[in-house]
Amino acid sequence: MNNPLLLILFWILASCGMPVSNFQDKSVSLLSAERTVWSGGRAGVKGIIYTVKLSAKNNVIVKNLMAEGSKVPFSQNTSGNVIVIQGNLQYKNSHDINVEDLPVGASPESTGKKANLKESWVEYTLKNSNKSYRISIPKFSSVETKEELAP
């Protein structure tokens, strides 16, 4: 196996720099991921709206949205090759915790959920396929709301 052509071919293939992607389809890519914090008209009512845009070459059906460690209910809209996934996660203000609802021995400070920021992804399938794929979301960009507060 002293053939220089085989050695050159091996070197070219080994140095391509193309990482092997597990559990991810190449026909879908992440365009943007945004998070918008909102608060309601009542004390303690607030949440986060997550908006993820994907570019897809195939018909994609989104199965799950995991954002900053939480599974988020979402809606999916498709326009051309762009898929917009929008999810809303409502949470209670930590100051409004009812002591009666706490587990025995827990303090109100210990109930704040620590989100695993690395745990953000979209799970999807391609139309007419049962195989699931995930595309990772490395970070959400924060977006400020442009709405005026009610008096």
N, CA, C and O atoms as a GROMACS GRO file, in nm:
protein
  604
    1MET      N    1   0.084  -0.119   0.000
    1MET     CA    2   0.000   0.000   0.000
    1MET      C    3   0.088   0.125   0.000
    1MET      O    4   0.064   0.217   0.078
    2ASN      N    5   0.184   0.126  -0.083
    2ASN     CA    6   0.272   0.240  -0.098
    2ASN      C    7   0.232   0.328  -0.215
    2ASN      O    8   0.314   0.403  -0.268
    3ASN      N    9   0.108   0.319  -0.255
    3ASN     CA   10   0.059   0.397  -0.368
    3ASN      C   11   0.040   0.542  -0.324
    3ASN      O   12  -0.042   0.567  -0.234
    4PRO      N   13   0.111   0.640  -0.383
    4PRO     CA   14   0.099   0.779  -0.342
    4PRO      C   15  -0.039   0.838  -0.370
    4PRO      O   16  -0.081   0.931  -0.301
    5LEU      N   17  -0.109   0.787  -0.470
    5LEU     CA   18  -0.244   0.839  -0.498
    5LEU      C   19  -0.341   0.806  -0.385
    5LEU      O   20  -0.423   0.890  -0.348
    6LEU      N   21  -0.331   0.685  -0.331
    6LEU     CA   22  -0.417   0.649  -0.218
    6LEU      C   23  -0.386   0.735  -0.097
    6LEU      O   24  -0.476   0.777  -0.025
    7LEU      N   25  -0.258   0.761  -0.074
    7LEU     CA   26  -0.218   0.844   0.039
    7LEU      C   27  -0.270   0.987   0.022
    7LEU      O   28  -0.319   1.047   0.118
    8ILE      N   29  -0.261   1.041  -0.098
    8ILE     CA   30  -0.311   1.176  -0.125
    8ILE      C   31  -0.463   1.180  -0.110
    8ILE      O   32  -0.516   1.274  -0.051
    9LEU      N   33  -0.532   1.080  -0.162
    9LEU     CA   34  -0.677   1.075  -0.149
    9LEU      C   35  -0.718   1.067  -0.002
    9LEU      O   36  -0.810   1.136   0.041
   10PHE      N   37  -0.649   0.984   0.074
   10PHE     CA   38  -0.679   0.972   0.217
   10PHE      C   39  -0.656   1.106   0.287
   10PHE      O   40  -0.738   1.147   0.369
   11TRP      N   41  -0.546   1.174   0.255
   11TRP     CA   42  -0.514   1.302   0.317
   11TRP      C   43  -0.620   1.407   0.284
   11TRP      O   44  -0.660   1.485   0.370
   12ILE      N   45  -0.666   1.409   0.160
   12ILE     CA   46  -0.769   1.505   0.119
   12ILE      C   47  -0.899   1.479   0.194
   12ILE      O   48  -0.962   1.572   0.245
   13LEU      N   49  -0.939   1.354   0.200
   13LEU     CA   50  -1.064   1.321   0.270
   13LEU      C   51  -1.053   1.348   0.420
   13LEU      O   52  -1.150   1.394   0.481
   14ALA      N   53  -0.939   1.320   0.479
   14ALA     CA   54  -0.921   1.340   0.622
   14ALA      C   55  -0.914   1.486   0.659
   14ALA      O   56  -0.948   1.523   0.772
   15SER      N   57  -0.870   1.571   0.568
   15SER     CA   58  -0.854   1.712   0.601
   15SER      C   59  -0.966   1.800   0.549
   15SER      O   60  -0.951   1.922   0.543
   16CYS      N   61  -1.078   1.741   0.512
   16CYS     CA   62  -1.190   1.819   0.460
   16CYS      C   63  -1.243   1.919   0.561
   16CYS      O   64  -1.287   2.028   0.524
   17GLY      N   65  -1.238   1.884   0.689
   17GLY     CA   66  -1.289   1.974   0.792
   17GLY      C   67  -1.439   1.967   0.806
   17GLY      O   68  -1.497   2.051   0.875
   18MET      N   69  -1.503   1.873   0.744
   18MET     CA   70  -1.648   1.859   0.754
   18MET      C   71  -1.682   1.773   0.874
   18MET      O   72  -1.655   1.652   0.872
   19PRO      N   73  -1.739   1.831   0.979
   19PRO     CA   74  -1.773   1.751   1.095
   19PRO      C   75  -1.888   1.656   1.063
   19PRO      O   76  -1.977   1.689   0.985
   20VAL      N   77  -1.884   1.541   1.121
   20VAL     CA   78  -1.992   1.444   1.103
   20VAL      C   79  -2.105   1.485   1.196
   20VAL      O   80  -2.084   1.500   1.316
   21SER      N   81  -2.221   1.501   1.142
   21SER     CA   82  -2.335   1.546   1.220
   21SER      C   83  -2.423   1.427   1.256
   21SER      O   84  -2.471   1.356   1.168
   22ASN      N   85  -2.441   1.407   1.384
   22ASN     CA   86  -2.530   1.299   1.423
   22ASN      C   87  -2.667   1.356   1.457
   22ASN      O   88  -2.678   1.461   1.520
   23PHE      N   89  -2.770   1.286   1.416
   23PHE     CA   90  -2.908   1.323   1.446
   23PHE      C   91  -2.945   1.459   1.388
   23PHE      O   92  -3.023   1.533   1.448
   24GLN      N   93  -2.891   1.493   1.273
   24GLN     CA   94  -2.923   1.621   1.211
   24GLN      C   95  -2.927   1.603   1.059
   24GLN      O   96  -2.840   1.539   1.001
   25ASP      N   97  -3.028   1.660   0.998
   25ASP     CA   98  -3.046   1.651   0.854
   25ASP      C   99  -2.983   1.775   0.790
   25ASP      O  100  -2.999   1.886   0.840
   26LYS      N  101  -2.913   1.757   0.680
   26LYS     CA  102  -2.842   1.867   0.616
   26LYS      C  103  -2.934   1.961   0.537
   26LYS      O  104  -2.892   2.069   0.498
   27SER      N  105  -3.058   1.920   0.513
   27SER     CA  106  -3.146   2.003   0.431
   27SER      C  107  -3.218   2.110   0.513
   27SER      O  108  -3.298   2.186   0.457
   28VAL      N  109  -3.192   2.118   0.643
   28VAL     CA  110  -3.254   2.218   0.730
   28VAL      C  111  -3.143   2.294   0.801
   28VAL      O  112  -3.051   2.233   0.856
   29SER      N  113  -3.152   2.427   0.801
   29SER     CA  114  -3.052   2.507   0.872
   29SER      C  115  -3.120   2.616   0.954
   29SER      O  116  -3.230   2.661   0.921
   30LEU      N  117  -3.054   2.658   1.060
   30LEU     CA  118  -3.104   2.760   1.151
   30LEU      C  119  -3.073   2.898   1.094
   30LEU      O  120  -2.957   2.930   1.067
   31LEU      N  121  -3.176   2.980   1.076
   31LEU     CA  122  -3.157   3.117   1.028
   31LEU      C  123  -3.143   3.215   1.145
   31LEU      O  124  -3.052   3.298   1.146
   32SER      N  125  -3.235   3.204   1.244
   32SER     CA  126  -3.230   3.293   1.360
   32SER      C  127  -3.306   3.230   1.476
   32SER      O  128  -3.393   3.145   1.457
   33ALA      N  129  -3.270   3.275   1.598
   33ALA     CA  130  -3.339   3.231   1.720
   33ALA      C  131  -3.346   3.352   1.813
   33ALA      O  132  -3.242   3.405   1.855
   34GLU      N  133  -3.467   3.395   1.844
   34GLU     CA  134  -3.487   3.516   1.926
   34GLU      C  135  -3.575   3.485   2.046
   34GLU      O  136  -3.659   3.396   2.042
   35ARG      N  137  -3.553   3.562   2.152
   35ARG     CA  138  -3.638   3.552   2.271
   35ARG      C  139  -3.682   3.692   2.310
   35ARG      O  140  -3.602   3.786   2.312
   36THR      N  141  -3.811   3.706   2.341
   36THR     CA  142  -3.867   3.833   2.383
   36THR      C  143  -3.937   3.813   2.516
   36THR      O  144  -4.031   3.734   2.526
   37VAL      N  145  -3.892   3.884   2.619
   37VAL     CA  146  -3.954   3.874   2.751
   37VAL      C  147  -4.073   3.970   2.753
   37VAL      O  148  -4.063   4.084   2.709
   38TRP      N  149  -4.187   3.922   2.805
   38TRP     CA  150  -4.306   4.005   2.812
   38TRP      C  151  -4.362   3.998   2.955
   38TRP      O  152  -4.332   3.906   3.030
   39SER      N  153  -4.442   4.099   2.988
   39SER     CA  154  -4.514   4.097   3.115
   39SER      C  155  -4.656   4.142   3.089
   39SER      O  156  -4.682   4.228   3.004
   40GLY      N  157  -4.749   4.082   3.164
   40GLY     CA  158  -4.891   4.107   3.142
   40GLY      C  159  -4.943   4.224   3.222
   40GLY      O  160  -4.867   4.294   3.290
   41GLY      N  161  -5.072   4.243   3.213
   41GLY     CA  162  -5.137   4.353   3.283
   41GLY      C  163  -5.158   4.327   3.430
   41GLY      O  164  -5.188   4.420   3.506
   42ARG      N  165  -5.144   4.203   3.474
   42ARG     CA  166  -5.159   4.169   3.616
   42ARG      C  167  -5.023   4.141   3.676
   42ARG      O  168  -4.932   4.095   3.607
   43ALA      N  169  -5.010   4.167   3.804
   43ALA     CA  170  -4.884   4.144   3.873
   43ALA      C  171  -4.848   3.996   3.866
   43ALA      O  172  -4.932   3.909   3.889
   44GLY      N  173  -4.723   3.969   3.836
   44GLY     CA  174  -4.675   3.831   3.835
   44GLY      C  175  -4.699   3.755   3.707
   44GLY      O  176  -4.655   3.641   3.696
   45VAL      N  177  -4.768   3.815   3.609
   45VAL     CA  178  -4.793   3.746   3.484
   45VAL      C  179  -4.688   3.791   3.383
   45VAL      O  180  -4.686   3.906   3.341
   46LYS      N  181  -4.600   3.697   3.346
   46LYS     CA  182  -4.497   3.728   3.247
   46LYS      C  183  -4.451   3.601   3.180
   46LYS      O  184  -4.490   3.490   3.220
   47GLY      N  185  -4.368   3.617   3.079
   47GLY     CA  186  -4.321   3.500   3.008
   47GLY      C  187  -4.221   3.536   2.900
   47GLY      O  188  -4.171   3.649   2.894
   48ILE      N  189  -4.192   3.439   2.815
   48ILE     CA  190  -4.095   3.458   2.708
   48ILE      C  191  -4.156   3.404   2.579
   48ILE      O  192  -4.212   3.294   2.576
   49ILE      N  193  -4.144   3.481   2.473
   49ILE     CA  194  -4.183   3.436   2.340
   49ILE      C  195  -4.055   3.398   2.266
   49ILE      O  196  -3.964   3.479   2.252
   50TYR      N  197  -4.050   3.274   2.220
   50TYR     CA  198  -3.936   3.225   2.143
   50TYR      C  199  -3.975   3.219   1.996
   50TYR      O  200  -4.079   3.164   1.961
   51THR      N  201  -3.891   3.277   1.910
   51THR     CA  202  -3.914   3.274   1.766
   51THR      C  203  -3.790   3.215   1.699
   51THR      O  204  -3.680   3.268   1.711
   52VAL      N  205  -3.811   3.103   1.629
   52VAL     CA  206  -3.701   3.034   1.561
   52VAL      C  207  -3.735   3.029   1.412
   52VAL      O  208  -3.847   2.992   1.375
   53LYS      N  209  -3.640   3.067   1.329
   53LYS     CA  210  -3.659   3.061   1.184
   53LYS      C  211  -3.561   2.960   1.127
   53LYS      O  212  -3.441   2.964   1.154
   54LEU      N  213  -3.616   2.869   1.047
   54LEU     CA  214  -3.536   2.766   0.982
   54LEU      C  215  -3.548   2.779   0.831
   54LEU      O  216  -3.652   2.821   0.779
   55SER      N  217  -3.443   2.744   0.762
   55SER     CA  218  -3.446   2.734   0.617
   55SER      C  219  -3.453   2.586   0.584
   55SER      O  220  -3.372   2.507   0.632
   56ALA      N  221  -3.551   2.547   0.503
   56ALA     CA  222  -3.571   2.405   0.474
   56ALA      C  223  -3.588   2.382   0.325
   56ALA      O  224  -3.662   2.455   0.258
   57LYS      N  225  -3.519   2.280   0.274
   57LYS     CA  226  -3.531   2.243   0.134
   57LYS      C  227  -3.644   2.143   0.113
   57LYS      O  228  -3.693   2.127   0.001
   58ASN      N  229  -3.686   2.076   0.220
   58ASN     CA  230  -3.792   1.975   0.212
   58ASN      C  231  -3.911   2.018   0.297
   58ASN      O  232  -3.905   2.116   0.370
   59ASN      N  233  -4.019   1.942   0.286
   59ASN     CA  234  -4.134   1.964   0.373
   59ASN      C  235  -4.099   1.913   0.512
   59ASN      O  236  -4.072   1.794   0.530
   60VAL      N  237  -4.101   2.003   0.610
   60VAL     CA  238  -4.060   1.971   0.746
   60VAL      C  239  -4.179   1.984   0.839
   60VAL      O  240  -4.258   2.078   0.829
   61ILE      N  241  -4.192   1.888   0.930
   61ILE     CA  242  -4.295   1.892   1.034
   61ILE      C  243  -4.223   1.900   1.167
   61ILE      O  244  -4.152   1.807   1.205
   62VAL      N  245  -4.241   2.011   1.239
   62VAL     CA  246  -4.176   2.031   1.368
   62VAL      C  247  -4.253   1.953   1.474
   62VAL      O  248  -4.375   1.963   1.483
   63LYS      N  249  -4.179   1.876   1.553
   63LYS     CA  250  -4.238   1.792   1.658
   63LYS      C  251  -4.224   1.855   1.796
   63LYS      O  252  -4.320   1.852   1.874
   64ASN      N  253  -4.107   1.910   1.828
   64ASN     CA  254  -4.082   1.966   1.961
   64ASN      C  255  -3.991   2.087   1.953
   64ASN      O  256  -3.906   2.098   1.864
   65LEU      N  257  -4.011   2.178   2.048
   65LEU     CA  258  -3.923   2.293   2.065
   65LEU      C  259  -3.875   2.292   2.209
   65LEU      O  260  -3.955   2.302   2.302
   66MET      N  261  -3.744   2.280   2.227
   66MET     CA  262  -3.682   2.288   2.359
   66MET      C  263  -3.605   2.418   2.362
   66MET      O  264  -3.513   2.438   2.283
   67ALA      N  265  -3.641   2.508   2.454
   67ALA     CA  266  -3.576   2.639   2.462
   67ALA      C  267  -3.525   2.662   2.603
   67ALA      O  268  -3.603   2.667   2.698
   68GLU      N  269  -3.395   2.676   2.616
   68GLU     CA  270  -3.330   2.706   2.743
   68GLU      C  271  -3.375   2.612   2.854
   68GLU      O  272  -3.402   2.654   2.967
   69GLY      N  273  -3.383   2.484   2.821
   69GLY     CA  274  -3.415   2.382   2.920
   69GLY      C  275  -3.563   2.355   2.942
   69GLY      O  276  -3.597   2.272   3.026
   70SER      N  277  -3.650   2.421   2.870
   70SER     CA  278  -3.795   2.401   2.886
   70SER      C  279  -3.858   2.360   2.754
   70SER      O  280  -3.827   2.417   2.648
   71LYS      N  281  -3.947   2.262   2.760
   71LYS     CA  282  -4.024   2.224   2.643
   71LYS      C  283  -4.134   2.329   2.625
   71LYS      O  284  -4.212   2.353   2.717
   72VAL      N  285  -4.140   2.390   2.507
   72VAL     CA  286  -4.227   2.504   2.484
   72VAL      C  287  -4.336   2.468   2.384
   72VAL      O  288  -4.306   2.416   2.276
   73PRO      N  289  -4.465   2.496   2.418
   73PRO     CA  290  -4.571   2.479   2.317
   73PRO      C  291  -4.550   2.583   2.206
   73PRO      O  292  -4.508   2.695   2.233
   74PHE      N  293  -4.578   2.545   2.081
   74PHE     CA  294  -4.542   2.631   1.969
   74PHE      C  295  -4.644   2.620   1.857
   74PHE      O  296  -4.729   2.532   1.855
   75SER      N  297  -4.632   2.714   1.762
   75SER     CA  298  -4.704   2.707   1.635
   75SER      C  299  -4.600   2.715   1.524
   75SER      O  300  -4.491   2.770   1.543
   76GLN      N  301  -4.635   2.658   1.408
   76GLN     CA  302  -4.542   2.653   1.296
   76GLN      C  303  -4.608   2.714   1.173
   76GLN      O  304  -4.719   2.676   1.138
   77ASN      N  305  -4.540   2.808   1.109
   77ASN     CA  306  -4.586   2.868   0.983
   77ASN      C  307  -4.477   2.854   0.880
   77ASN      O  308  -4.359   2.873   0.910
   78THR      N  309  -4.516   2.822   0.757
   78THR     CA  310  -4.419   2.804   0.650
   78THR      C  311  -4.451   2.902   0.537
   78THR      O  312  -4.566   2.915   0.495
   79SER      N  313  -4.346   2.970   0.489
   79SER     CA  314  -4.359   3.060   0.376
   79SER      C  315  -4.240   3.034   0.284
   79SER      O  316  -4.128   3.075   0.313
   80GLY      N  317  -4.265   2.968   0.174
   80GLY     CA  318  -4.156   2.931   0.083
   80GLY      C  319  -4.065   2.829   0.149
   80GLY      O  320  -4.110   2.723   0.191
   81ASN      N  321  -3.938   2.862   0.158
   81ASN     CA  322  -3.840   2.773   0.221
   81ASN      C  323  -3.810   2.812   0.365
   81ASN      O  324  -3.718   2.757   0.425
   82VAL      N  325  -3.887   2.906   0.422
   82VAL     CA  326  -3.863   2.952   0.558
   82VAL      C  327  -3.974   2.903   0.650
   82VAL      O  328  -4.092   2.922   0.622
   83ILE      N  329  -3.933   2.839   0.759
   83ILE     CA  330  -4.028   2.792   0.861
   83ILE      C  331  -4.011   2.880   0.983
   83ILE      O  332  -3.900   2.895   1.034
   84VAL      N  333  -4.121   2.937   1.031
   84VAL     CA  334  -4.119   3.020   1.152
   84VAL      C  335  -4.189   2.942   1.263
   84VAL      O  336  -4.306   2.906   1.252
   85ILE      N  337  -4.114   2.917   1.370
   85ILE     CA  338  -4.167   2.846   1.487
   85ILE      C  339  -4.176   2.949   1.598
   85ILE      O  340  -4.077   3.013   1.633
   86GLN      N  341  -4.296   2.964   1.656
   86GLN     CA  342  -4.313   3.061   1.763
   86GLN      C  343  -4.378   2.992   1.882
   86GLN      O  344  -4.484   2.932   1.871
   87GLY      N  345  -4.310   3.003   1.997
   87GLY     CA  346  -4.359   2.941   2.119
   87GLY      C  347  -4.364   3.042   2.232
   87GLY      O  348  -4.286   3.136   2.236
   88ASN      N  349  -4.458   3.022   2.323
   88ASN     CA  350  -4.477   3.113   2.435
   88ASN      C  351  -4.468   3.034   2.564
   88ASN      O  352  -4.541   2.936   2.584
   89LEU      N  353  -4.378   3.075   2.652
   89LEU     CA  354  -4.361   3.010   2.781
   89LEU      C  355  -4.397   3.110   2.890
   89LEU      O  356  -4.325   3.207   2.912
   90GLN      N  357  -4.510   3.086   2.958
   90GLN     CA  358  -4.554   3.175   3.064
   90GLN      C  359  -4.504   3.122   3.196
   90GLN      O  360  -4.504   3.001   3.219
   91TYR      N  361  -4.460   3.211   3.284
   91TYR     CA  362  -4.415   3.170   3.416
   91TYR      C  363  -4.460   3.270   3.520
   91TYR      O  364  -4.492   3.385   3.488
   92LYS      N  365  -4.463   3.225   3.646
   92LYS     CA  366  -4.507   3.310   3.755
   92LYS      C  367  -4.390   3.387   3.812
   92LYS      O  368  -4.276   3.340   3.810
   93ASN      N  369  -4.420   3.504   3.863
   93ASN     CA  370  -4.320   3.584   3.931
   93ASN      C  371  -4.280   3.512   4.059
   93ASN      O  372  -4.367   3.461   4.130
   94SER      N  373  -4.153   3.507   4.090
   94SER     CA  374  -4.107   3.435   4.209
   94SER      C  375  -4.159   3.500   4.337
   94SER      O  376  -4.162   3.435   4.442
   95HIS      N  377  -4.200   3.627   4.331
   95HIS     CA  378  -4.254   3.693   4.450
   95HIS      C  379  -4.396   3.649   4.481
   95HIS      O  380  -4.445   3.671   4.592
   96ASP      N  381  -4.462   3.587   4.385
   96ASP     CA  382  -4.601   3.545   4.402
   96ASP      C  383  -4.615   3.397   4.435
   96ASP      O  384  -4.721   3.340   4.412
   97ILE      N  385  -4.511   3.334   4.487
   97ILE     CA  386  -4.516   3.192   4.518
   97ILE      C  387  -4.604   3.170   4.640
   97ILE      O  388  -4.588   3.237   4.742
   98ASN      N  389  -4.696   3.077   4.628
   98ASN     CA  390  -4.784   3.042   4.738
   98ASN      C  391  -4.712   2.938   4.823
   98ASN      O  392  -4.680   2.830   4.775
   99VAL      N  393  -4.688   2.970   4.949
   99VAL     CA  394  -4.614   2.882   5.038
   99VAL      C  395  -4.683   2.748   5.053
   99VAL      O  396  -4.617   2.646   5.075
  100GLU      N  397  -4.815   2.744   5.041
  100GLU     CA  398  -4.889   2.619   5.055
  100GLU      C  399  -4.860   2.523   4.940
  100GLU      O  400  -4.876   2.402   4.956
  101ASP      N  401  -4.818   2.574   4.824
  101ASP     CA  402  -4.790   2.490   4.708
  101ASP      C  403  -4.648   2.434   4.707
  101ASP      O  404  -4.615   2.351   4.622
  102LEU      N  405  -4.562   2.477   4.800
  102LEU     CA  406  -4.423   2.432   4.802
  102LEU      C  407  -4.413   2.290   4.858
  102LEU      O  408  -4.493   2.253   4.944
  103PRO      N  409  -4.317   2.210   4.811
  103PRO     CA  410  -4.293   2.080   4.872
  103PRO      C  411  -4.244   2.097   5.015
  103PRO      O  412  -4.188   2.201   5.050
  104VAL      N  413  -4.264   1.997   5.097
  104VAL     CA  414  -4.224   2.002   5.237
  104VAL      C  415  -4.073   2.025   5.244
  104VAL      O  416  -3.996   1.953   5.180
  105GLY      N  417  -4.032   2.124   5.324
  105GLY     CA  418  -3.890   2.152   5.344
  105GLY      C  419  -3.830   2.245   5.241
  105GLY      O  420  -3.713   2.282   5.254
  106ALA      N  421  -3.905   2.286   5.139
  106ALA     CA  422  -3.850   2.374   5.035
  106ALA      C  423  -3.873   2.519   5.073
  106ALA      O  424  -3.976   2.554   5.129
  107SER      N  425  -3.776   2.602   5.041
  107SER     CA  426  -3.792   2.745   5.063
  107SER      C  427  -3.831   2.811   4.932
  107SER      O  428  -3.803   2.756   4.825
  108PRO      N  429  -3.896   2.928   4.937
  108PRO     CA  430  -3.934   2.996   4.812
  108PRO      C  431  -3.814   3.024   4.722
  108PRO      O  432  -3.829   3.024   4.600
  109GLU      N  433  -3.696   3.049   4.779
  109GLU     CA  434  -3.577   3.077   4.699
  109GLU      C  435  -3.531   2.954   4.623
  109GLU      O  436  -3.473   2.966   4.514
  110SER      N  437  -3.556   2.835   4.678
  110SER     CA  438  -3.507   2.713   4.614
  110SER      C  439  -3.595   2.666   4.500
  110SER      O  440  -3.560   2.570   4.431
  111THR      N  441  -3.709   2.731   4.477
  111THR     CA  442  -3.800   2.686   4.372
  111THR      C  443  -3.766   2.743   4.236
  111THR      O  444  -3.822   2.698   4.136
  112GLY      N  445  -3.677   2.840   4.229
  112GLY     CA  446  -3.640   2.897   4.099
  112GLY      C  447  -3.571   2.791   4.015
  112GLY      O  448  -3.466   2.740   4.053
  113LYS      N  449  -3.631   2.758   3.899
  113LYS     CA  450  -3.576   2.655   3.813
  113LYS      C  451  -3.451   2.706   3.744
  113LYS      O  452  -3.453   2.812   3.682
  114LYS      N  453  -3.344   2.632   3.754
  114LYS     CA  454  -3.221   2.665   3.682
  114LYS      C  455  -3.231   2.603   3.544
  114LYS      O  456  -3.229   2.481   3.530
  115ALA      N  457  -3.241   2.686   3.443
  115ALA     CA  458  -3.252   2.636   3.306
  115ALA      C  459  -3.114   2.597   3.255
  115ALA      O  460  -3.015   2.667   3.278
  116ASN      N  461  -3.110   2.485   3.186
  116ASN     CA  462  -2.987   2.443   3.121
  116ASN      C  463  -2.982   2.514   2.986
  116ASN      O  464  -3.050   2.474   2.891
  117LEU      N  465  -2.903   2.620   2.978
  117LEU     CA  466  -2.901   2.702   2.858
  117LEU      C  467  -2.850   2.626   2.736
  117LEU      O  468  -2.874   2.668   2.623
  118LYS      N  469  -2.781   2.516   2.758
  118LYS     CA  470  -2.732   2.438   2.646
  118LYS      C  471  -2.842   2.352   2.586
  118LYS      O  472  -2.824   2.296   2.477
  119GLU      N  473  -2.953   2.340   2.653
  119GLU     CA  474  -3.060   2.252   2.610
  119GLU      C  475  -3.162   2.328   2.526
  119GLU      O  476  -3.273   2.355   2.571
  120SER      N  477  -3.124   2.362   2.404
  120SER     CA  478  -3.214   2.432   2.312
  120SER      C  479  -3.202   2.367   2.175
  120SER      O  480  -3.093   2.360   2.117
  121TRP      N  481  -3.314   2.318   2.123
  121TRP     CA  482  -3.315   2.253   1.994
  121TRP      C  483  -3.455   2.245   1.937
  121TRP      O  484  -3.554   2.266   2.008
  122VAL      N  485  -3.462   2.215   1.808
  122VAL     CA  486  -3.589   2.189   1.741
  122VAL      C  487  -3.582   2.046   1.690
  122VAL      O  488  -3.486   2.008   1.623
  123GLU      N  489  -3.685   1.968   1.722
  123GLU     CA  490  -3.694   1.831   1.670
  123GLU      C  491  -3.798   1.829   1.559
  123GLU      O  492  -3.906   1.885   1.573
  124TYR      N  493  -3.764   1.762   1.448
  124TYR     CA  494  -3.854   1.762   1.333
  124TYR      C  495  -3.842   1.631   1.257
  124TYR      O  496  -3.748   1.553   1.276
  125THR      N  497  -3.939   1.610   1.170
  125THR     CA  498  -3.934   1.498   1.076
  125THR      C  499  -3.955   1.555   0.936
  125THR      O  500  -4.011   1.664   0.919
  126LEU      N  501  -3.910   1.481   0.839
  126LEU     CA  502  -3.936   1.518   0.700
  126LEU      C  503  -4.067   1.454   0.660
  126LEU      O  504  -4.101   1.345   0.708
  127LYS      N  505  -4.142   1.519   0.571
  127LYS     CA  506  -4.270   1.465   0.528
  127LYS      C  507  -4.251   1.325   0.472
  127LYS      O  508  -4.154   1.300   0.400
  128ASN      N  509  -4.341   1.236   0.503
  128ASN     CA  510  -4.339   1.095   0.461
  128ASN      C  511  -4.221   1.017   0.520
  128ASN      O  512  -4.175   0.920   0.459
  129SER      N  513  -4.173   1.058   0.637
  129SER     CA  514  -4.064   0.987   0.703
  129SER      C  515  -4.094   0.978   0.852
  129SER      O  516  -4.155   1.068   0.910
  130ASN      N  517  -4.051   0.870   0.913
  130ASN     CA  518  -4.068   0.855   1.058
  130ASN      C  519  -3.941   0.888   1.134
  130ASN      O  520  -3.942   0.888   1.257
  131LYS      N  521  -3.833   0.916   1.064
  131LYS     CA  522  -3.705   0.945   1.128
  131LYS      C  523  -3.704   1.087   1.183
  131LYS      O  524  -3.740   1.182   1.113
  132SER      N  525  -3.664   1.101   1.309
  132SER     CA  526  -3.656   1.233   1.373
  132SER      C  527  -3.516   1.290   1.360
  132SER      O  528  -3.417   1.217   1.362
  133TYR      N  529  -3.511   1.422   1.348
  133TYR     CA  530  -3.385   1.494   1.342
  133TYR      C  531  -3.391   1.607   1.443
  133TYR      O  532  -3.500   1.651   1.481
  134ARG      N  533  -3.276   1.654   1.487
  134ARG     CA  534  -3.269   1.771   1.575
  134ARG      C  535  -3.171   1.870   1.517
  134ARG      O  536  -3.067   1.834   1.462
  135ILE      N  537  -3.207   1.996   1.530
  135ILE     CA  538  -3.114   2.102   1.496
  135ILE      C  539  -3.092   2.183   1.624
  135ILE      O  540  -3.188   2.228   1.687
  136SER      N  541  -2.969   2.199   1.659
  136SER     CA  542  -2.931   2.265   1.783
  136SER      C  543  -2.944   2.416   1.770
  136SER      O  544  -2.920   2.473   1.664
  137ILE      N  545  -2.984   2.481   1.881
  137ILE     CA  546  -2.990   2.627   1.888
  137ILE      C  547  -2.883   2.670   1.987
  137ILE      O  548  -2.901   2.654   2.108
  138PRO      N  549  -2.772   2.725   1.939
  138PRO     CA  550  -2.663   2.759   2.030
  138PRO      C  551  -2.697   2.872   2.127
  138PRO      O  552  -2.652   2.870   2.242
  139LYS      N  553  -2.775   2.972   2.082
  139LYS     CA  554  -2.806   3.086   2.167
  139LYS      C  555  -2.926   3.160   2.111
  139LYS      O  556  -2.944   3.169   1.989
  140PHE      N  557  -3.009   3.214   2.201
  140PHE     CA  558  -3.120   3.300   2.161
  140PHE      C  559  -3.077   3.446   2.173
  140PHE      O  560  -3.018   3.485   2.274
  141SER      N  561  -3.106   3.526   2.072
  141SER     CA  562  -3.081   3.669   2.077
  141SER      C  563  -3.197   3.735   2.148
  141SER      O  564  -3.313   3.704   2.120
  142SER      N  565  -3.168   3.827   2.240
  142SER     CA  566  -3.274   3.897   2.312
  142SER      C  567  -3.327   4.011   2.226
  142SER      O  568  -3.251   4.085   2.165
  143VAL      N  569  -3.459   4.022   2.222
  143VAL     CA  570  -3.526   4.126   2.147
  143VAL      C  571  -3.614   4.205   2.244
  143VAL      O  572  -3.691   4.146   2.320
  144GLU      N  573  -3.602   4.337   2.241
  144GLU     CA  574  -3.683   4.422   2.326
  144GLU      C  575  -3.821   4.442   2.262
  144GLU      O  576  -3.832   4.456   2.140
  145THR      N  577  -3.926   4.444   2.346
  145THR     CA  578  -4.060   4.469   2.293
  145THR      C  579  -4.071   4.616   2.256
  145THR      O  580  -4.016   4.702   2.323
  146LYS      N  581  -4.144   4.643   2.147
  146LYS     CA  582  -4.162   4.780   2.100
  146LYS      C  583  -4.301   4.832   2.131
  146LYS      O  584  -4.340   4.939   2.084
  147GLU      N  585  -4.375   4.756   2.209
  147GLU     CA  586  -4.511   4.797   2.244
  147GLU      C  587  -4.508   4.895   2.359
  147GLU      O  588  -4.420   4.890   2.445
  148GLU      N  589  -4.606   4.987   2.358
  148GLU     CA  590  -4.617   5.083   2.468
  148GLU      C  591  -4.698   5.018   2.580
  148GLU      O  592  -4.791   4.942   2.555
  149LEU      N  593  -4.660   5.050   2.702
  149LEU     CA  594  -4.733   4.999   2.818
  149LEU      C  595  -4.865   5.070   2.832
  149LEU      O  596  -4.874   5.189   2.805
  150ALA      N  597  -4.966   4.999   2.874
  150ALA     CA  598  -5.099   5.057   2.895
  150ALA      C  599  -5.095   5.144   3.020
  150ALA      O  600  -5.026   5.110   3.116
  151PRO      N  601  -5.168   5.257   3.021
  151PRO     CA  602  -5.167   5.345   3.139
  151PRO      C  603  -5.236   5.283   3.256
  151PRO      O  604  -5.244   5.345   3.363
   0.00000   0.00000   0.00000
